[in-house]
Amino acid sequence: MYYVYVLQSLKDKELYTGFAVDLEKRLYKHNNGSVSATKSRKPLKLIYYEVCVDKRDATHRERYLKTSWGKRYVKNRLKNYFRSMATVR
């Protein structure tokens, strides 16, 4: 299985989209500072993921979710999550 995931930084509330074969191990690497792209933004919280059987489908989906249309999709898909986060502030 291949995973496409979205993390949210608890530090700056920004999102990070990635791809992994072992989602649990990848999340651990993000949070222990082993991933340079998110090293300064930890801790990170997994807020969304999708599972793909084919690697090419997963990498294609990752690229899509990084576009403006993809970001809009994620924000719409998680609108209740973001709404509840806004009331916490």
Contacts in CASP RR format, 6 or more apart in sequence:
PFRMAT RR
TARGET T0000
AUTHOR 0000-0000-0000
METHOD contacts of the structure
MODEL  1
MYYVYVLQSLKDKELYTGFAVDLEKRLYKHNNGSVSATKSRKPLKLIYYE
VCVDKRDATHRERYLKTSWGKRYVKNRLKNYFRSMATVR
1 21 0 8 1.000
1 51 0 8 1.000
1 52 0 8 1.000
1 53 0 8 1.000
2 19 0 8 1.000
2 20 0 8 1.000
2 21 0 8 1.000
2 51 0 8 1.000
2 52 0 8 1.000
2 53 0 8 1.000
2 54 0 8 1.000
2 55 0 8 1.000
2 57 0 8 1.000
2 58 0 8 1.000
3 19 0 8 1.000
3 20 0 8 1.000
3 21 0 8 1.000
3 23 0 8 1.000
3 26 0 8 1.000
3 49 0 8 1.000
3 50 0 8 1.000
3 51 0 8 1.000
3 52 0 8 1.000
3 58 0 8 1.000
4 17 0 8 1.000
4 18 0 8 1.000
4 19 0 8 1.000
4 49 0 8 1.000
4 50 0 8 1.000
4 52 0 8 1.000
4 58 0 8 1.000
4 61 0 8 1.000
4 62 0 8 1.000
4 65 0 8 1.000
5 17 0 8 1.000
5 18 0 8 1.000
5 19 0 8 1.000
5 20 0 8 1.000
5 23 0 8 1.000
5 26 0 8 1.000
5 27 0 8 1.000
5 46 0 8 1.000
5 48 0 8 1.000
5 49 0 8 1.000
5 50 0 8 1.000
6 15 0 8 1.000
6 16 0 8 1.000
6 17 0 8 1.000
6 18 0 8 1.000
6 46 0 8 1.000
6 47 0 8 1.000
6 48 0 8 1.000
6 49 0 8 1.000
6 65 0 8 1.000
6 74 0 8 1.000
7 15 0 8 1.000
7 16 0 8 1.000
7 17 0 8 1.000
7 18 0 8 1.000
7 27 0 8 1.000
7 30 0 8 1.000
7 38 0 8 1.000
7 44 0 8 1.000
7 45 0 8 1.000
7 46 0 8 1.000
7 47 0 8 1.000
8 14 0 8 1.000
8 15 0 8 1.000
8 16 0 8 1.000
8 44 0 8 1.000
8 45 0 8 1.000
8 47 0 8 1.000
9 15 0 8 1.000
9 16 0 8 1.000
9 38 0 8 1.000
9 41 0 8 1.000
9 42 0 8 1.000
9 43 0 8 1.000
9 44 0 8 1.000
10 42 0 8 1.000
10 43 0 8 1.000
10 44 0 8 1.000
10 45 0 8 1.000
11 41 0 8 1.000
11 42 0 8 1.000
11 43 0 8 1.000
12 41 0 8 1.000
13 85 0 8 1.000
14 41 0 8 1.000
15 47 0 8 1.000
15 71 0 8 1.000
15 74 0 8 1.000
16 30 0 8 1.000
16 37 0 8 1.000
16 38 0 8 1.000
16 41 0 8 1.000
16 44 0 8 1.000
17 62 0 8 1.000
17 65 0 8 1.000
17 66 0 8 1.000
17 74 0 8 1.000
18 62 0 8 1.000
19 58 0 8 1.000
19 59 0 8 1.000
19 62 0 8 1.000
20 26 0 8 1.000
23 46 0 8 1.000
23 49 0 8 1.000
27 44 0 8 1.000
27 46 0 8 1.000
29 35 0 8 1.000
30 38 0 8 1.000
30 42 0 8 1.000
30 44 0 8 1.000
31 42 0 8 1.000
31 43 0 8 1.000
31 44 0 8 1.000
33 39 0 8 1.000
33 42 0 8 1.000
38 44 0 8 1.000
47 78 0 8 1.000
47 81 0 8 1.000
48 74 0 8 1.000
48 77 0 8 1.000
48 78 0 8 1.000
50 58 0 8 1.000
50 61 0 8 1.000
52 58 0 8 1.000
52 61 0 8 1.000
64 70 0 8 1.000
65 71 0 8 1.000
65 73 0 8 1.000
65 74 0 8 1.000
75 82 0 8 1.000
END
